[in-house]
Amino acid sequence: MRLPADALSVRCYGASHGSHAHEHFQILLGLDGVLELEVDGRGRRLAAGDGAVIVPGDRHDFEATGSARCLVLDSHDARWQYARESPAPRALAPLASYLAAACDNALPRARLLGPALLLEAWAPPAVPQRARRAIDWTALTAWAQAHGREPLQVADLAMRVHLSAAQFTARCREEQGQSPMAWLRDLRLTAARHFRSQGLPVAEVARRTGYRSPSALTAALRRPAGR
């Protein structure tokens, strides 16, 4: 039977064995006594302060030694699917007690808002992560090329994109597949090869691309790629 809306109630269980399945989520919070459950072949005990989420279609058997009282929420809210693996929500005991009293005393607003309060308290929404600052690699490349004569360091590149040196290093490895200084070295070697193809002397190319000497540039140009 499909419920028209979420329904909150207090139910008492005894020694009589029960077994059924339903098309909605059923959330149980123990108030008094111990309820023995077997859900889809897995056994568990529901004592005061314990909670369980039974998903649609899961057959569950239940009985209590003596008597047990539970707050029960029958819900069609799909978000309970993501709360089912939460640990036993003992911190919910005060809320469960209040909502049980609201059910006993037929308090309409508490019963209306209770399902949403239970879901929020059981599985608080995740704190949204701040979006990462995007690195405009094209703009950074142009800037690094314009400052090719300067002895740039990681901190200089990081400052340009408003990140710490550590953050920039991690992002460079993640997005460019190499360390910041390797990225800068490859950039300068590409520029040096371009200048040499235009016939510029090695000394002038070394000066434009930040190499200490013509011999240092020559050695770098001869070094195999990636070394």
N, C-alpha and C positions, 0 to 999 in steps of 0.2 A: 504494500500500500504506500503510495507516494504522499508525503506530508505537504500541505499547502505552503508551509513556511517553517523556519527554524522553531523548534519547540523545546522549552526548558522545563524540566520537572524533577521532582524528588521521588525516587522509587525505593521500595523496601523489598529485599530478597530473603527467602528462607531456604529450608532444606529441600524444597521441591525442585527437581532438576528442570532446567529450561534449555531449549535449543532452537535457534532460528537464524535467519540471515535477512538483510533488508537492502533496499536500493539507495540508502543514504548513509552518511557518516553518523556514527554514534560515539559520543565522547562521554566517558564515565569518570567521575571524580569521587573517591571514597570519602564518606562522612563519618560513618560508624561501622564497627564490625569488620569482617573480612569476607570478600566475595571471591570465590574460586572461579576462574575463567579458563576456558580453553578456546583459543581463537585460531581458526584455520589450522588446527593440530598442534598449536603451541600453548602450553599451560602457563598461567601466571596467577598471582594472588594480588587482589586489590584491597589494600588496607586504607585506613583513614589518612588522607593526604596524598594518596597515590592516584595516578590518572592513566587512562588508556584511550586510544583512538582506534575504533573499529571501522574499517573501510567498507564501502559498499560491496556486497557479494561475499564477504567473509563470514562463513558459518561460525557461530560461537555458542558454546555451552556454558551454563552458569548455575551455580548453587552456592548456598552459604551454610556454614556450620553455625547453628543458632540463627542469627539474623544479621543482615547487613543493609545499610542505607547509603544510597549514592545520589549525587546530583547527576542528571542525565541530560545531555543536549543531543537532540536529533537534528542534523543539519545537512543541507545540500550545498554548503559553501565549499567549493573545490580547493580552497586554500588549506583546508584541514589535511589534504594529501601531503603537504610539505611539513606538517607539524607532527605527523604520526611517529617519527623517530626521535622526538624530543625526549629527554630524560623525564623520569617521574616528576611532575611539577608540584613538589611539596610547597613551594612558595605561593601556590594558588589557594592554599587552605583557607585563608581569611576571606578571599573572594568567593570561594565555593560555599563557605558557611553563610555569607551574606545573601548570596543568590538562592540558597536553599530556604533561608528565612523568608525571602521575597516570594518564593513559590508558595510556602506554607501560608503566608498572609495575603496572597493574591495582589501583590504590588505591581501594577501594570507597567510602569516605566522601567522598573528594575528588570522585569521579565522580558521586556522588549529590547532593552540594551544589553542584557546579559550575554547573549551569544557573541556579540562583537567584542565585549570586554574579555570574555574567556579566550577568544582567538588571539587577541592582542597580547594578553598576559602570558599565554602558553607559548606563542611563537612570535616575539616582537619583530616588527619589520626590520630588515637589515638596513644599517646606516649606509646611505648611498655614497659610493666612492667619488671623490672629486675627479673630474676628467683630467687626464694628463695633459700638460702643456705640449702642444705639437711642435716639433722641430722643423723649421723650414730649411731643409738641407740645401736647396738651390740658393737661397739667400745667404746662408752661412758659407757656402762654397764661394760665392761672389765676393763676400767680405774677406774671406781668408786669402783669396787671390789678389785682392786689392791691397792687402797688407803682407804680401809675399816676402818683402824685404825684412820684416820684423821677426825677431825670435819668439814666435808665439808659443804659449804653453797651454795645457789643458784648461787652466783657470780662465785664460783669455777667451777661449772658445765657449766655455760654459757660461761665462758672464754675458756673452753676446746673445745667448738664447735664454737667459734668466733662469739658469739651473745651477746647482752646486757642482763642483768638480766631480764628486762621486756620482751624482745623478746623471751628469752628462756622459761620464765614462760608461755607466751601465747602459744608457740609451744608445750610445754609439756602437757598443758591442752587439746590442740587440737588433738595431736597425741597419747598421752598416757592416756588421760582421767582423769588426776589427777595433782595436783600441783607438782613442782619439789621435795619438801621435802617429800611428800607422796610417790613419786616414789622411792626416795632414801631409805626411811624407809622400804618399801616393799622389795627392793633389799637386804638390810642388814638383814632383818628378814629371807628371803629365805636362805641367806648364813649361818645365825645362826642356822637354823633348820638342814642344811646340816652338819655343824660341830658337832652339838649335836648328830646327827645320827651316827657319826663316833666315839662317845664316848669321845669327848673332854670335859673337865670340863667347867662349866658355866663361871667361872672367865676368862679362856683363850678365850672362845668364845666371851665374852663381850669385851675383849681387842682387838680381831681381827676385830670385827664389829663396833667399835666406840661407844659402850655404856659406860656410865659413871661408871657403877657398875654392878656386877652380878644381884643385885636385880632389877635394871632398865631393864635389858635384860629379866629377868624372868617375870616381869610384862608385858612387850611388847609381849612376846610369849604367854601369857595367854589371852591377849586382843583379842576379836573377830575380825575377818578380816574386814578391812575397817573402823576401829575406832581408 
